[in-house]
């Protein structure tokens, strides 16, 4: 086990803060000195998750994915950080989730292994066209962590955020002196000059150093190209950072990040950017837009039909009132009243005119006649079942039949058909007389 750990640490190329790699080497060296390695020194207990638990937090329509700790391709000997495979799985789940409209990577990591980082970065960059993917630096986003952030559509962080360290490094641990002290001699048998280059039991030769450096330079170029493409920066401008670490304001001036702000502000800004314009909605969801338009047109037609029906009912009721007014107060006054109504004159305007609608003087006999007529009409509107139930009461005239039906229906909450039936039973033949008169068949 010690040899496998040491070989992994030596042979892997790292895009990580040197201090983190130094800590690993110190811990490993201390364990090896005791002749054994306690793997639990590198392992953090994993939190058990239920099958129904989402691999991200939902903030409205935004999926928040945490990228925390050292980044590795997969869990091998260390599980204190985050694996590239788990990050990819979470992003893919968010892409497949119809409730998610945007993805936010919350990053607090010193970086990690080069192996697997480029592939995940390419996946992020290609996926951000499917759904926008942004990054927020929640503390540190250096080396491999910045590699991933640079492939997002937008990066933000507070003023104290630390980012950059765009570079690659390797570590060579030489245990040959310790082996000699303990009386151990390790010999590597190999074919190919550089097959055993960088092993921890042999001092590093100049050829081995140059060979390992060439590998670093190749991965460094890939790192520069990825940041240049993701951030739309000149590769030489990225190279000129010389793997330095920057605070947020300076990183923004160099084009490494976009915004210097707190998490809540950036999250709100991200949410606002996800609101679709009408043109975007038409382009992305033409079928949905067509459905909405069809429903809107249908609703407008229904409203128009309802308004037309209501206008017709109002018009009929208005004419009925005018006719009644002319009948009660005389044709001349009724005509004047209709003219004022049609002109849209208000009650206040009529009062200001000082009674211009007053009826002309009438003879007492004429006034008495009209009062009797009004009383007769009012009496006809009473409930025929209640007020005319006895045979002794006078039979109403044929012209009163519609009023009787309407009054009876309103008082007893009946349909018109039910009211007609009731009046017909009480006054047989009255409806026939009314229809005859209406058709001009009367005397």
C-alpha positions as CSV (number, residue, x, y, z in Angstrom):
1,X,0.0,0.0,0.0
2,X,2.7,2.6,0.8
3,X,4.4,2.0,-2.6
4,X,1.1,2.4,-4.5
5,X,0.3,5.7,-2.7
6,X,3.7,7.1,-3.3
7,X,3.7,6.1,-7.0
8,X,0.3,7.7,-7.4
9,X,1.5,10.9,-5.8
10,X,4.7,10.9,-7.9
11,X,3.2,9.9,-11.3
12,X,0.1,12.1,-11.3
13,X,0.3,15.6,-12.7
14,X,-1.4,18.2,-10.6
15,X,-3.2,21.4,-11.2
16,X,-3.4,22.2,-7.5
17,X,-2.1,24.7,-5.0
18,X,1.4,23.6,-4.0
19,X,0.6,23.9,-0.3
20,X,-2.1,21.2,-0.6
21,X,0.3,18.9,-2.4
22,X,3.0,19.6,0.2
23,X,0.6,18.6,3.0
24,X,-0.2,15.3,1.3
25,X,3.5,14.6,0.9
26,X,4.2,15.5,4.6
27,X,1.4,13.2,5.8
28,X,2.6,10.4,3.5
29,X,6.2,10.7,4.5
30,X,5.3,10.6,8.2
31,X,3.3,7.4,7.7
32,X,6.0,5.8,5.6
33,X,8.6,6.6,8.2
34,X,6.6,4.4,10.6
35,X,6.6,1.6,8.1
36,X,2.9,1.7,7.3
37,X,0.2,3.9,5.8
38,X,-3.1,4.6,7.5
39,X,-5.4,5.3,4.6
40,X,-8.0,6.8,6.9
41,X,-5.7,9.8,7.2
42,X,-6.9,10.8,3.7
43,X,-10.5,9.8,3.9
44,X,-13.5,11.8,5.1
45,X,-16.6,9.9,6.0
46,X,-19.2,10.2,3.2
47,X,-22.6,11.4,3.9
48,X,-25.3,8.9,3.1
49,X,-28.0,10.1,0.7
50,X,-31.4,8.8,0.1
51,X,-32.4,7.6,-3.3
52,X,-34.9,10.4,-3.6
53,X,-32.4,13.2,-2.6
54,X,-31.4,15.5,-5.5
55,X,-27.7,15.7,-6.2
56,X,-28.0,19.5,-6.1
57,X,-29.9,22.3,-4.3
58,X,-32.7,24.0,-6.0
59,X,-32.9,27.9,-5.9
60,X,-36.0,28.6,-7.9
61,X,-35.2,27.2,-11.3
62,X,-31.4,27.2,-10.7
63,X,-29.5,24.0,-9.6
64,X,-26.7,24.8,-7.2
65,X,-23.8,22.2,-7.4
66,X,-21.0,22.4,-4.9
67,X,-17.4,21.8,-6.1
68,X,-15.5,21.6,-2.8
69,X,-12.1,20.3,-1.8
70,X,-9.4,18.6,-3.8
71,X,-10.5,17.4,-7.2
72,X,-9.7,13.9,-8.4
73,X,-10.7,11.9,-11.4
74,X,-12.2,9.2,-9.2
75,X,-11.9,8.0,-5.6
76,X,-8.8,5.9,-5.3
77,X,-6.8,6.5,-2.1
78,X,-8.1,10.0,-1.3
79,X,-11.8,10.8,-0.8
80,X,-11.5,14.0,1.0
81,X,-12.5,16.1,-2.0
82,X,-14.7,15.9,-5.1
83,X,-14.4,13.6,-8.1
84,X,-14.7,14.9,-11.7
85,X,-17.1,12.0,-12.4
86,X,-19.5,13.0,-9.6
87,X,-19.5,16.6,-10.8
88,X,-20.3,15.5,-14.3
89,X,-23.1,13.2,-13.0
90,X,-24.7,16.1,-11.1
91,X,-24.5,18.5,-14.1
92,X,-26.0,15.9,-16.3
93,X,-28.8,15.3,-13.9
94,X,-29.5,19.1,-13.8
95,X,-29.5,19.2,-17.6
96,X,-32.0,16.4,-17.8
97,X,-34.3,17.9,-15.1
98,X,-37.0,20.0,-16.8
99,X,-37.4,22.1,-13.7
100,X,-33.8,23.4,-14.0
101,X,-33.3,26.3,-16.3
102,X,-29.8,27.3,-15.1
103,X,-26.8,25.6,-13.3
104,X,-24.6,27.3,-10.8
105,X,-21.3,25.8,-9.7
106,X,-20.3,27.0,-6.2
107,X,-16.6,26.5,-6.1
108,X,-14.3,26.3,-3.1
109,X,-11.3,24.3,-4.1
110,X,-7.5,24.6,-4.4
111,X,-7.5,22.4,-7.5
112,X,-6.6,18.8,-8.1
113,X,-5.4,16.3,-10.6
114,X,-4.9,17.1,-14.2
115,X,-6.3,13.7,-15.3
116,X,-10.0,14.1,-15.9
117,X,-10.1,17.9,-15.6
118,X,-9.9,18.7,-19.3
119,X,-12.7,16.3,-20.1
120,X,-15.0,17.7,-17.5
121,X,-14.1,21.3,-18.6
122,X,-15.0,20.4,-22.2
123,X,-18.3,18.9,-21.0
124,X,-19.2,22.0,-19.1
125,X,-18.4,24.3,-22.1
126,X,-20.4,22.2,-24.5
127,X,-23.3,21.9,-22.1
128,X,-23.7,25.6,-21.3
129,X,-25.4,26.1,-24.7
130,X,-28.1,23.6,-23.6
131,X,-28.6,25.4,-20.3
132,X,-26.6,28.4,-18.9
133,X,-23.9,27.3,-16.5
134,X,-22.3,29.9,-14.2
135,X,-19.6,29.7,-11.5
136,X,-19.4,31.4,-8.1
137,X,-16.1,31.4,-6.3
138,X,-17.1,30.7,-2.7
139,X,-13.6,31.2,-1.3
140,X,-11.0,29.7,-3.6
141,X,-11.0,28.5,-7.2
142,X,-7.4,27.8,-8.2
143,X,-5.7,25.6,-10.7
144,X,-8.0,22.8,-11.8
145,X,-10.9,24.4,-10.0
146,X,-10.3,27.6,-12.1
147,X,-10.0,25.4,-15.2
148,X,-13.5,24.2,-14.6
149,X,-14.8,27.7,-13.7
150,X,-13.3,29.2,-16.9
151,X,-15.5,26.9,-19.0
152,X,-18.7,28.4,-17.5
153,X,-20.6,31.2,-19.2
154,X,-20.0,33.7,-16.3
155,X,-17.8,33.8,-13.2
156,X,-18.3,35.9,-10.0
157,X,-17.0,36.1,-6.5
158,X,-16.8,38.4,-3.5
159,X,-13.8,40.7,-3.1
160,X,-12.0,38.2,-0.9
161,X,-12.3,35.4,-3.4
162,X,-9.0,33.8,-4.5
163,X,-8.5,32.6,-8.0
164,X,-5.9,31.9,-10.7
165,X,-2.9,29.7,-10.3
166,X,-3.1,28.7,-13.9
167,X,-0.3,26.2,-14.1
168,X,0.7,22.5,-13.7
169,X,3.1,20.9,-11.3
170,X,4.4,17.5,-10.4
171,X,6.1,16.2,-7.3
172,X,9.0,13.8,-7.0
173,X,9.6,12.2,-3.6
174,X,13.1,10.7,-3.3
175,X,13.2,8.0,-0.6
176,X,16.5,6.5,-1.7
177,X,18.5,7.9,1.3
178,X,15.8,6.6,3.6
179,X,15.9,3.2,1.9
180,X,19.7,3.1,2.3
181,X,19.4,4.0,6.0
182,X,16.9,1.2,6.5
183,X,19.0,-1.2,4.4
184,X,16.5,-1.4,1.6
185,X,17.6,-1.4,-2.1
186,X,14.8,-1.1,-4.7
187,X,15.7,-2.0,-8.3
188,X,13.3,-1.3,-11.2
189,X,13.7,-3.6,-14.2
190,X,12.3,-1.9,-17.3
191,X,12.3,-1.7,-21.0
192,X,12.3,1.8,-22.4
193,X,14.5,4.5,-21.1
194,X,11.9,6.5,-19.3
195,X,9.7,3.7,-18.1
196,X,10.8,4.1,-14.5
197,X,11.2,7.8,-14.6
198,X,10.1,9.6,-11.5
199,X,10.0,6.6,-9.2
200,X,10.6,7.5,-5.5
201,X,13.5,5.1,-4.9
202,X,15.9,6.6,-7.4
203,X,17.3,10.1,-7.5
204,X,15.9,12.2,-10.4
205,X,18.4,12.3,-13.3
206,X,18.6,15.3,-15.8
207,X,17.0,13.2,-18.5
208,X,14.2,12.2,-16.2
209,X,13.7,15.8,-15.2
210,X,13.6,17.0,-18.8
211,X,11.2,14.2,-19.7
212,X,8.8,15.0,-16.8
213,X,9.0,18.7,-17.6
214,X,8.0,18.1,-21.2
215,X,4.8,16.4,-20.0
216,X,4.1,19.3,-17.7
217,X,4.6,21.8,-20.6
218,X,2.1,19.9,-22.7
219,X,-0.6,19.9,-20.1
220,X,0.2,23.5,-19.3
221,X,-0.5,24.4,-23.0
222,X,-3.8,22.6,-22.8
223,X,-4.7,24.5,-19.6
224,X,-3.9,27.8,-21.3
225,X,-5.9,26.9,-24.4
226,X,-8.9,25.9,-22.3
227,X,-8.9,29.2,-20.3
228,X,-8.3,31.2,-23.5
229,X,-11.3,29.6,-25.2
230,X,-13.6,29.6,-22.2
231,X,-12.8,33.2,-21.3
232,X,-12.2,34.5,-24.8
233,X,-8.8,35.7,-23.9
234,X,-5.5,35.8,-25.8
235,X,-3.4,32.8,-24.8
236,X,-0.4,34.9,-24.2
237,X,-2.4,37.1,-21.8
238,X,-3.3,34.0,-19.9
239,X,0.3,32.8,-19.9
240,X,1.4,36.2,-18.6
241,X,-0.3,35.5,-15.3
242,X,2.6,33.1,-14.6
243,X,0.4,30.9,-12.4
244,X,-0.1,33.7,-9.9
245,X,-3.0,33.9,-7.5
246,X,-5.3,36.9,-7.6
247,X,-8.0,38.5,-5.5
248,X,-11.3,39.1,-7.2
249,X,-10.8,42.8,-8.2
250,X,-7.5,42.1,-9.9
251,X,-8.8,38.9,-11.4
252,X,-11.7,40.9,-12.9
253,X,-9.2,43.5,-14.4
254,X,-7.4,40.6,-16.1
255,X,-10.6,39.1,-17.5
256,X,-10.4,36.0,-15.4
257,X,-13.8,36.7,-13.8
258,X,-16.8,38.8,-14.7
259,X,-18.4,40.1,-11.6
260,X,-17.3,41.1,-8.0
261,X,-20.3,40.6,-5.8
262,X,-21.8,38.4,-3.1
263,X,-23.6,35.2,-3.6
264,X,-27.2,36.4,-3.1
265,X,-26.7,39.3,-5.5
266,X,-25.2,37.0,-8.2
267,X,-27.9,34.4,-7.7
268,X,-30.6,37.1,-8.2
269,X,-28.8,38.4,-11.2
270,X,-28.6,34.9,-12.7
271,X,-32.4,34.4,-12.1
272,X,-33.2,37.6,-13.8
273,X,-31.1,36.6,-16.9
274,X,-33.2,33.4,-17.2
275,X,-36.4,35.3,-17.9
276,X,-37.3,34.8,-21.6
277,X,-38.2,37.6,-24.0
278,X,-41.2,36.9,-26.3
279,X,-38.8,36.5,-29.2
280,X,-36.8,33.9,-27.3
281,X,-39.9,32.1,-26.3
282,X,-41.1,31.9,-29.9
283,X,-37.7,30.7,-31.1
284,X,-37.3,28.0,-28.4
285,X,-40.9,26.9,-27.9
286,X,-42.9,27.7,-31.0
287,X,-45.5,25.0,-30.3
288,X,-46.2,26.4,-26.8
289,X,-46.5,29.9,-28.2
290,X,-49.0,28.8,-30.9
291,X,-51.1,27.0,-28.2
292,X,-51.1,30.1,-26.0
293,X,-52.1,32.3,-28.9
294,X,-54.9,30.0,-29.9
295,X,-56.3,29.9,-26.4
296,X,-56.0,33.7,-26.2
297,X,-58.0,34.1,-29.5
298,X,-60.6,31.7,-28.3
299,X,-60.9,33.6,-25.0
300,X,-61.2,36.9,-26.8
301,X,-63.9,35.6,-29.1
302,X,-65.9,34.2,-26.1
303,X,-65.6,37.6,-24.3
304,X,-66.7,39.4,-27.4
305,X,-69.7,37.1,-27.8
306,X,-70.6,37.5,-24.1
307,X,-70.3,41.3,-24.4
308,X,-72.5,41.2,-27.5
309,X,-75.1,39.2,-25.7
310,X,-75.0,41.5,-22.7
311,X,-75.3,44.6,-24.9
312,X,-78.4,43.0,-26.6
313,X,-80.0,42.3,-23.2
314,X,-79.2,45.8,-21.9
315,X,-80.6,47.3,-25.1
316,X,-83.8,45.3,-24.8
317,X,-84.2,46.3,-21.1
318,X,-83.5,49.9,-21.9
319,X,-86.2,49.9,-24.6
320,X,-88.7,48.3,-22.3
321,X,-88.2,51.0,-19.7
322,X,-88.6,53.7,-22.3
323,X,-91.8,52.1,-23.6
324,X,-93.2,51.9,-20.1
325,X,-92.3,55.6,-19.4
326,X,-94.1,56.7,-22.6
327,X,-97.1,54.5,-21.6
328,X,-97.4,55.9,-18.1
329,X,-96.4,59.6,-18.7
330,X,-97.6,60.0,-22.3
331,X,-96.0,59.8,-25.7
332,X,-94.8,63.3,-25.7
333,X,-93.0,63.1,-22.4
334,X,-91.8,59.6,-23.3
335,X,-90.2,61.0,-26.5
336,X,-88.5,63.8,-24.6
337,X,-87.3,61.3,-22.0
338,X,-85.9,59.0,-24.7
339,X,-84.0,61.8,-26.3
340,X,-82.3,62.8,-23.0
341,X,-81.4,59.1,-22.3
342,X,-79.9,58.6,-25.8
343,X,-77.9,61.8,-25.3
344,X,-76.2,60.3,-22.3
345,X,-77.2,63.0,-19.9
346,X,-76.4,62.4,-16.2
347,X,-78.7,62.7,-13.3
348,X,-76.7,65.8,-12.0
349,X,-77.0,67.5,-15.4
350,X,-80.8,67.0,-15.4
351,X,-81.1,68.4,-11.9
352,X,-79.0,71.4,-13.0
353,X,-81.4,72.0,-16.0
354,X,-84.2,72.7,-13.5
355,X,-86.7,70.1,-14.5
356,X,-86.6,70.4,-18.2
357,X,-88.1,66.9,-18.4
358,X,-91.2,67.8,-16.4
359,X,-94.4,66.6,-17.9
360,X,-96.7,69.2,-19.4
361,X,-99.7,70.4,-17.4
362,X,-102.6,67.9,-17.6
363,X,-106.2,68.1,-16.8
364,X,-107.1,66.5,-13.4
365,X,-109.2,63.9,-15.2
366,X,-106.3,63.0,-17.4
367,X,-104.0,62.8,-14.4
368,X,-106.5,60.5,-12.6
369,X,-106.7,58.3,-15.6
370,X,-103.0,57.9,-15.9
371,X,-102.7,57.1,-12.1
372,X,-105.3,54.5,-12.5
373,X,-103.4,53.0,-15.5
374,X,-100.1,52.9,-13.4
375,X,-101.9,51.2,-10.6
376,X,-103.4,48.7,-13.0
377,X,-99.9,47.9,-14.4
378,X,-98.4,47.6,-10.9
379,X,-101.1,45.3,-9.9
380,X,-100.5,43.1,-12.9
381,X,-96.9,42.6,-11.8
382,X,-98.0,41.0,-8.6
383,X,-97.8,37.2,-8.2
384,X,-100.9,35.8,-10.0
385,X,-100.9,32.7,-7.7
386,X,-100.9,34.8,-4.6
387,X,-103.0,37.8,-5.6
388,X,-105.4,36.2,-8.1
389,X,-105.8,32.8,-6.7
390,X,-109.5,33.1,-6.0
391,X,-112.1,32.9,-8.6
392,X,-113.7,36.1,-7.4
393,X,-110.8,38.2,-8.6
394,X,-111.0,39.8,-12.0
395,X,-109.5,37.9,-14.9
396,X,-106.4,39.9,-16.3
397,X,-106.4,41.1,-19.8
398,X,-104.5,39.3,-22.5
399,X,-101.9,42.1,-22.8
400,X,-100.9,41.5,-19.2
401,X,-99.8,37.8,-19.9
402,X,-96.0,38.5,-20.4
403,X,-95.8,40.6,-17.2
404,X,-97.6,37.9,-15.2
405,X,-95.2,35.2,-16.5
406,X,-92.1,37.3,-15.7
407,X,-93.3,38.3,-12.3
408,X,-94.2,34.8,-11.3
409,X,-90.9,33.4,-12.5
410,X,-88.9,36.0,-10.6
411,X,-90.7,35.7,-7.3
412,X,-90.6,31.9,-7.2
413,X,-87.2,31.5,-9.0
414,X,-88.7,29.4,-11.8
415,X,-87.7,29.0,-15.4
416,X,-89.8,30.8,-18.0
417,X,-91.4,27.5,-19.1
418,X,-92.4,26.6,-15.5
419,X,-93.9,30.1,-15.0
420,X,-95.8,29.8,-18.3
421,X,-97.3,26.5,-17.2
422,X,-98.4,28.0,-13.9
423,X,-100.1,31.0,-15.5
424,X,-101.7,28.7,-18.1
425,X,-103.2,26.6,-15.3
426,X,-104.5,29.6,-13.4
427,X,-105.8,31.5,-16.5
428,X,-106.6,29.0,-19.2
429,X,-106.8,30.6,-22.6
430,X,-105.1,33.8,-21.6
431,X,-101.9,33.0,-23.5
432,X,-103.9,32.2,-26.7
433,X,-105.7,35.5,-26.4
434,X,-102.3,37.3,-26.0
435,X,-100.8,35.6,-29.0
436,X,-103.9,36.3,-31.1
437,X,-103.7,40.0,-30.3
438,X,-100.0,40.1,-30.9
439,X,-100.5,38.6,-34.4
440,X,-103.1,41.3,-35.2
441,X,-106.1,38.9,-34.9
442,X,-107.9,40.9,-32.3
443,X,-110.8,43.3,-32.8
